[in-house]
Amino acid sequence: MPYLNTNNVELAIGFHDHINKKLLEKKGYMGAKFTSRVDEKFIKKYGKFRIGLNDFQSPLLGIAPQNGGGMFTEEEIIELLKQND
C-alpha cells in the first residue's frame, strides 16, 4: 500500500486530489485515503498527514514510489503534481 507522510497540508491535499481525480476518470469513483494524525508521538515520527493508495489503485494509476518500497518522498509528489498541472 503506497503512501505519503508529510507535514505539508497543501502537498497532502494536492496528492489526495490528484489520486481521486485520476480514479474518477478511470473507474468512476474516488478512494484515496487521507489521514490526519492527532497523536503527538506519531506526528513527530511520521508527520501530521498520511495519504495512501491501496494495492489495486497504485498499478491502475501507474503511481508507485521510485524507491520500490511503500513510501513516496515529498520530492516525488511535487514532481508528479508539476507534471499534471
Backbone torsions as a table, in degrees:
resi	resn	phi	psi	omega
1	MET	NA	101.9	179.9
2	PRO	-69.0	145.3	-177.4
3	TYR	-153.5	164.8	175.3
4	LEU	-124.7	128.6	170.0
5	ASN	-105.6	133.4	-178.4
6	THR	-158.8	158.9	169.5
7	ASN	-101.8	-4.1	-175.6
8	ASN	-90.0	103.8	-175.4
9	VAL	-65.0	-36.4	179.4
10	GLU	-64.7	-41.3	178.3
11	LEU	-66.1	-42.1	179.1
12	ALA	-61.0	-47.5	-179.5
13	ILE	-67.2	-40.2	178.0
14	GLY	-60.0	-44.9	179.7
15	PHE	-67.5	-42.2	177.9
16	HIS	-58.9	-48.3	179.5
17	ASP	-63.4	-40.8	179.7
18	HIS	-58.7	-49.5	180.0
19	ILE	-60.3	-48.1	-177.3
20	ASN	-64.7	-39.1	177.4
21	LYS	-62.3	-44.9	-179.8
22	LYS	-65.0	-41.5	177.9
23	LEU	-64.0	-41.3	179.6
24	LEU	-62.5	-41.3	178.2
25	GLU	-64.3	-43.1	-173.8
26	LYS	-84.2	-41.1	-171.3
27	LYS	-123.5	-7.7	177.9
28	GLY	81.4	17.5	176.3
29	TYR	-144.9	164.8	175.7
30	MET	-115.0	146.4	-176.1
31	GLY	-158.6	10.0	177.6
32	ALA	-65.4	142.9	-179.1
33	LYS	-100.6	124.2	179.5
34	PHE	-112.4	121.0	179.0
35	THR	-119.2	130.7	173.4
36	SER	-109.0	111.5	-177.2
37	ARG	-74.6	147.2	177.7
38	VAL	-120.7	-17.6	-179.5
39	ASP	-81.2	118.5	-175.4
40	GLU	-54.5	-39.1	-177.3
41	LYS	-65.8	-34.1	178.3
42	PHE	-79.4	-31.7	175.7
43	ILE	-64.0	-44.0	178.9
44	LYS	-63.4	-38.7	-175.9
45	LYS	-79.7	-42.2	-171.8
46	TYR	-115.6	-22.7	-174.1
47	GLY	111.0	165.4	-175.0
48	LYS	-71.4	-37.5	-172.0
49	PHE	-119.1	147.6	174.8
50	ARG	-134.3	129.4	176.5
51	ILE	-118.7	128.7	-176.9
52	GLY	-134.3	150.2	171.2
53	LEU	-111.6	154.9	174.0
54	ASN	-90.8	175.9	-174.8
55	ASP	-68.7	-15.5	174.6
56	PHE	-85.3	-42.1	-175.3
57	GLN	-66.7	-39.9	-175.8
58	SER	-58.6	-54.3	179.0
59	PRO	-68.9	-33.2	178.6
60	LEU	-58.6	-41.9	-177.9
61	LEU	-91.8	-9.1	-178.1
62	GLY	69.5	30.5	-179.4
63	ILE	-113.1	113.7	179.1
64	ALA	-146.7	148.6	177.8
65	PRO	-60.7	140.2	-177.9
66	GLN	-66.8	-26.9	-176.8
67	ASN	-78.5	-2.0	179.9
68	GLY	80.5	-6.2	178.4
69	GLY	-91.4	-154.4	-176.2
70	GLY	-102.7	-4.3	-173.2
71	MET	-118.0	128.1	173.4
72	PHE	-77.1	151.7	169.7
73	THR	-93.4	158.3	177.3
74	GLU	-61.1	-37.4	-179.8
75	GLU	-61.4	-40.2	177.6
76	GLU	-60.4	-43.7	-177.2
77	ILE	-69.8	-40.2	176.5
78	ILE	-57.6	-46.1	179.1
79	GLU	-64.5	-42.6	178.3
80	LEU	-59.4	-45.8	-178.6
81	LEU	-68.5	-33.9	176.7
82	LYS	-63.8	-41.0	-178.6
83	GLN	-65.6	-26.1	-174.3
84	ASN	-108.6	17.6	176.5
85	ASP	-75.5	NA	NA
